[in-house]
Amino acid sequence: MTELPLESTVICRDLRKSFGAVQAVRNVSLALRRGECLALLGPSGCGKTTVLRLIAGLERPDGGAIVINGRTVSDGRVFEPAHRRHVGLVFQDYALFSHMTVAQNVAYGLGRRSDRRERVAAMLALVGLEGLEERYPHELSGGQQQRVALARALAPQPDILLLDEPFSNLDVALRRQVREEVQRILRQAGVSAILVTHDQEEAMSLGDRIALMFDGALHQIGTPRDLYEHPVSRRAAQFMGDSNFVSGQAQGSVAHTILGTVALAQPAQGAVDVLLRPEVLTLDGAENGTRAIVSGQMYLGARQVVWVKLAEEAAVLKVLCGAGARWQTGQVVGVHVTGEGVAFPSTLPQDEL
C-alpha cells in the first residue's frame, strides 16, 4: 500500500472502482495537503471525475480507503454518506435552485445556524456579489452563477472543496477571468480543494500540484512546472502542452541531434527522442543554426507561432517566439535550441536513426 503523509486533509489509498466490465479507477493513491488546490487532470474517460465522486461519497469504492481530516470515511468496513463528510461541491452545471434568490441559494446548506445572515453576507462579499442578494439565477451571467455556486459550497465551512469541471459552461473569454477570481477566493478562504479538469492550462493556473490520470490510473503527480518540464513519458509530455520530438543519440547530460548538441534535463544514454517545447526554439537568418523552411505562422498579438520544416528531414517543428520578427511562408531560416530537452527511449528501430 502506498505511503502518504498522515497530516493531509484527504488521503486516498489504492482506490478502485469498476462499472460493469470497465475499470474506471485503478489503485489510485494520492493526498491533498492542507490549504492546497490539487488538480485532477486527464482526458475524458480517464477516471478523474469518478475519483472526485468517491471522495465526495457519491459513489462507493470497490476497494481502497479514503480518510478526511484524520477520519476514515470509506474502507472495507466503513462508508459514510456524502452529507456526513463535510465536503463542499461545485458541479459543472452549478446546480443552483432556480426558484431561490442568490441569498437563499447561498444559505441553503447552513440549516438553522444563528449566524446565517452574517455568513451569507460574508460569502457574497468574498465572491464579489454584494448587492445581488435578491436576484434569481436566471438574472445572472454565467460567471456570476458560478460564483454563487462557489459561495454556497463554501458557506458551511467544509473541510474540503471539490470542483468538477466548474468552468466548462463559460465561454473562452470569460473562463480566464472567472478562473482568476476563483483562485483569489480559494486563497482568501484558505480552503483545501480538488479541481477536476481536462484543460491543461486550467490545471496549471489553479493547481498547486497536478495529478495526471490516464486509463483510470495515476500517471504522474507534481507541481505544474514538474509535469511540464519533466514529464515521465511521451504521453504525459504531449498532454501537458505542445511538443516537438527530434531523434538523437544521448551521452549523459547531452544528446546529439539534427539541431546540434542539446542539453538534457536528466542524463540518458543511447538512441532517444528528445522533447523540445516550442519556447526553447528560436529562429534567425539561414546562415546560422539548422537550416529550415517556414511552413506557416500564426500571429497572437504579443507572440507568434511559427511552423518550420527541417531541410534535412521530414520533421515539422513548432516555434513560439516574439511578435516582432515577420516570418514569411517559404522563408529559409536557422533554428536554434536555447533551453533543455527531455530524452525518452527512441520509438524508431536502431537502423533508422
C-alpha positions in Angstrom: 0.0 0.0 0.0 1.3 3.5 -1.0 2.8 5.6 1.9 1.2 9.0 2.1 1.6 11.9 4.5 -0.7 11.5 7.5 -1.2 15.2 8.1 -3.0 15.7 4.8 -6.7 16.9 4.6 -7.6 14.0 2.3 -5.8 10.7 1.8 -6.8 8.1 -0.8 -5.2 4.7 -0.7 -5.4 2.3 -3.6 -8.9 3.3 -4.7 -10.6 1.0 -7.1 -14.0 1.4 -8.9 -15.5 -0.6 -11.8 -18.7 -0.1 -13.7 -19.5 -3.5 -15.2 -16.5 -4.6 -17.2 -15.0 -1.1 -17.2 -12.4 -0.5 -14.6 -12.8 3.3 -14.1 -10.3 3.8 -11.2 -7.3 1.5 -10.8 -5.4 1.6 -7.5 -5.2 5.4 -7.2 -3.3 6.8 -4.1 -3.0 10.5 -3.5 -3.0 13.1 -0.7 -4.4 16.6 -0.6 -2.3 18.9 1.6 -3.9 21.5 3.9 -4.6 24.7 2.1 -3.7 23.2 -1.3 -5.5 23.1 -4.6 -4.9 19.8 -6.3 -5.9 19.5 -10.0 -7.0 16.1 -11.2 -6.2 16.3 -14.9 -6.7 13.9 -17.8 -8.7 13.2 -21.0 -12.4 12.4 -20.9 -13.0 8.9 -19.5 -9.7 8.7 -17.6 -11.4 8.3 -14.2 -10.8 11.7 -12.6 -14.5 12.6 -12.0 -15.0 9.1 -10.6 -12.2 9.7 -8.1 -13.9 13.0 -7.1 -17.3 11.3 -6.6 -15.6 8.6 -4.5 -14.1 11.3 -2.2 -17.4 13.1 -2.0 -19.3 9.9 -1.1 -21.5 10.0 -4.2 -20.1 6.6 -5.3 -18.9 3.6 -3.2 -15.4 2.3 -4.0 -14.9 -1.4 -4.8 -11.7 -1.2 -2.7 -9.2 1.0 -1.0 -9.7 3.7 1.7 -10.5 7.4 2.0 -9.5 9.5 5.0 -10.7 13.1 5.5 -9.2 15.1 8.3 -7.9 12.0 10.0 -11.3 10.3 9.9 -11.8 7.2 7.8 -14.9 7.8 5.7 -14.6 4.8 3.4 -12.8 1.4 3.6 -13.9 -2.2 3.6 -16.0 -1.8 6.7 -17.0 1.9 6.8 -18.9 4.0 4.2 -20.1 7.5 5.3 -22.6 9.1 3.0 -21.9 12.4 1.3 -23.9 14.6 3.8 -21.7 13.4 6.7 -18.3 14.1 5.0 -18.3 17.9 5.4 -17.4 18.4 1.8 -18.4 21.3 -0.4 -19.3 20.5 -4.0 -19.3 22.8 -7.1 -20.8 21.0 -10.1 -20.3 21.5 -13.8 -23.8 22.9 -14.3 -23.7 24.8 -10.9 -27.0 23.1 -9.8 -28.5 26.3 -8.4 -32.1 26.4 -7.3 -33.9 28.4 -9.9 -36.8 29.3 -7.6 -34.4 30.7 -4.9 -32.7 34.0 -4.7 -28.9 34.3 -4.6 -29.1 34.8 -0.8 -31.4 31.8 -0.4 -29.1 29.6 -2.6 -26.0 30.5 -0.5 -27.9 29.9 2.8 -29.3 26.5 1.7 -26.6 24.4 3.4 -26.5 26.5 6.6 -29.5 24.9 8.3 -30.7 26.8 11.4 -27.4 28.4 12.2 -27.8 31.6 14.3 -25.3 33.4 12.1 -27.0 32.6 8.7 -27.5 36.2 7.7 -23.9 37.1 8.6 -22.4 34.1 6.9 -24.3 34.7 3.7 -23.2 38.3 3.6 -19.6 37.3 4.2 -19.7 34.7 1.4 -21.2 37.2 -1.1 -18.6 39.7 -0.2 -15.9 37.1 -0.7 -17.1 36.3 -4.2 -17.9 39.9 -5.1 -21.6 39.6 -5.4 -22.7 42.2 -2.8 -26.0 43.9 -3.8 -27.3 40.9 -5.8 -28.8 39.0 -2.9 -32.4 39.2 -4.2 -31.7 38.3 -7.8 -32.6 34.9 -9.2 -30.1 32.6 -11.1 -31.7 33.4 -14.5 -31.0 37.1 -13.9 -27.2 36.5 -13.5 -24.4 36.0 -16.0 -22.7 32.6 -16.3 -19.7 33.9 -14.3 -22.0 35.3 -11.6 -23.8 31.9 -11.4 -20.5 30.2 -11.0 -19.6 32.4 -8.1 -22.9 31.8 -6.4 -22.3 28.1 -6.6 -18.9 28.6 -5.1 -20.3 30.8 -2.3 -22.9 28.2 -1.5 -20.3 25.4 -1.3 -18.1 27.5 1.0 -20.8 28.8 3.3 -20.9 25.8 5.7 -17.1 25.9 6.0 -16.4 22.5 4.6 -13.2 20.6 5.3 -12.5 20.4 1.5 -14.0 21.8 -1.6 -14.5 19.6 -4.7 -14.9 21.3 -8.1 -16.0 19.2 -11.1 -15.2 21.0 -14.4 -16.5 24.3 -12.9 -15.6 26.5 -15.9 -16.8 24.3 -18.8 -20.0 26.2 -19.3 -18.3 29.5 -19.7 -17.1 31.0 -23.0 -13.4 31.2 -23.6 -13.1 35.0 -22.8 -14.9 34.7 -19.5 -13.3 31.4 -18.4 -9.9 33.0 -17.8 -11.4 35.9 -15.8 -13.5 33.7 -13.6 -10.6 31.3 -13.1 -8.5 34.2 -11.7 -11.4 35.2 -9.4 -11.8 31.6 -8.1 -8.0 31.4 -7.4 -8.3 34.6 -5.3 -11.4 33.2 -3.5 -9.8 29.9 -2.7 -6.6 31.6 -1.4 -8.5 34.1 0.7 -10.8 31.4 2.1 -7.8 29.1 2.9 -9.7 26.1 1.8 -8.2 22.8 0.6 -9.6 22.0 -2.8 -9.6 19.3 -5.5 -10.3 20.5 -9.1 -11.3 18.1 -11.9 -10.5 19.4 -15.4 -9.4 18.1 -18.8 -7.8 21.6 -19.6 -4.1 21.7 -19.1 -3.9 25.5 -18.8 -6.7 25.4 -16.2 -4.9 22.8 -14.2 -1.6 24.7 -14.4 -3.1 28.1 -13.4 -5.1 26.8 -10.4 -3.4 23.7 -9.2 -0.6 23.9 -6.6 0.0 20.4 -7.8 -1.4 18.3 -10.7 -2.4 14.6 -10.6 -2.3 13.4 -14.2 -4.5 10.4 -14.9 -4.7 8.1 -17.9 -6.9 5.0 -18.2 -8.1 5.0 -14.6 -4.6 5.2 -13.1 -2.5 8.0 -11.6 0.3 8.6 -14.2 2.3 11.5 -12.6 1.8 13.9 -9.8 3.8 17.1 -9.1 3.8 20.8 -9.5 2.8 22.3 -12.8 6.4 23.0 -13.5 7.4 19.4 -12.7 4.8 18.0 -15.2 5.6 20.5 -17.9 9.4 20.5 -17.8 9.9 16.9 -16.5 7.2 14.7 -17.9 7.7 11.0 -17.1 6.5 9.7 -20.6 5.9 10.9 -24.1 2.1 10.6 -23.4 2.4 13.0 -20.4 4.6 15.4 -22.4 2.1 15.6 -25.2 -0.9 16.0 -22.9 0.8 18.8 -20.9 1.5 21.1 -23.9 2.8 21.5 -27.4 5.7 19.1 -28.1 8.4 18.7 -30.7 10.4 15.5 -30.8 13.7 15.0 -32.6 15.7 11.8 -32.7 19.3 11.7 -31.4 22.0 9.9 -29.5 22.3 10.7 -25.8 25.6 10.7 -24.0 24.9 11.6 -20.4 23.8 15.2 -20.0 23.6 15.9 -23.7 22.1 14.5 -26.9 23.4 14.9 -30.4 20.6 15.7 -32.8 19.9 17.3 -36.2 19.6 20.6 -34.2 23.0 20.2 -32.7 24.0 19.3 -29.2 21.1 19.6 -26.8 21.4 19.8 -23.0 19.2 17.3 -21.3 17.2 17.9 -18.1 18.0 14.3 -17.0 21.0 12.2 -18.2 20.3 9.4 -20.7 22.3 7.0 -22.9 21.8 5.7 -26.4 19.1 6.2 -29.0 16.5 8.8 -27.8 13.7 11.0 -28.9 14.3 14.5 -27.4 11.3 16.6 -26.3 11.7 20.3 -27.2 9.0 22.7 -26.1 8.2 25.4 -28.7 9.6 28.1 -26.4 13.1 26.6 -26.2 13.5 27.1 -30.0 14.5 30.3 -31.7 14.8 31.4 -35.3 17.2 33.7 -37.1 18.8 34.1 -40.5 19.5 31.0 -42.6 23.3 31.4 -42.3 23.1 30.4 -38.6 21.6 27.3 -36.9 20.0 24.3 -38.5 18.5 25.1 -41.9 14.7 25.0 -42.2 11.8 26.5 -44.2 8.9 28.3 -42.7 5.7 26.4 -43.5 3.2 28.5 -41.6 2.7 31.1 -38.9 0.0 32.4 -36.5 0.0 35.9 -35.1 -1.2 36.0 -31.5 -0.6 39.6 -30.5 2.3 39.6 -28.0 3.7 36.5 -29.6 3.5 34.3 -32.7 3.7 30.6 -33.5 5.8 29.6 -36.5 6.0 26.2 -38.0 9.2 25.2 -39.7 10.2 22.2 -41.8 13.7 21.0 -41.4 15.5 20.9 -44.7 17.3 17.6 -44.0 14.3 15.5 -42.7 10.5 15.5 -42.8 10.1 16.8 -39.2 7.9 19.9 -38.7 8.7 21.9 -35.6 6.5 24.4 -33.8 8.3 27.5 -32.5 6.9 30.1 -30.1 8.6 33.4 -30.4 8.1 37.2 -30.0 5.8 39.0 -32.4 8.4 41.5 -33.6 10.0 39.5 -36.4 8.0 38.9 -39.6 8.5 35.4 -40.8 7.0 34.5 -44.2 5.9 31.2 -45.5 8.6 29.7 -47.7 11.4 31.8 -46.0 14.6 29.9 -45.2 15.6 30.3 -41.6 18.0 28.9 -39.0 16.7 27.0 -35.9 18.5 27.1 -32.6 17.9 25.3 -29.3 18.1 27.7 -26.4 16.9 25.5 -23.5 16.9 22.0 -22.2 15.3 18.9 -23.7 13.9 15.8 -22.2 15.0 12.4 -23.5 12.8 9.4 -24.0 13.8 6.0 -25.3 13.6 6.1 -29.1 10.5 4.8 -30.8 12.5 4.1 -34.0 14.4 1.0 -34.8 18.2 1.5 -34.3 18.9 1.3 -38.0 16.5 4.2 -38.8 18.4 6.7 -36.5 
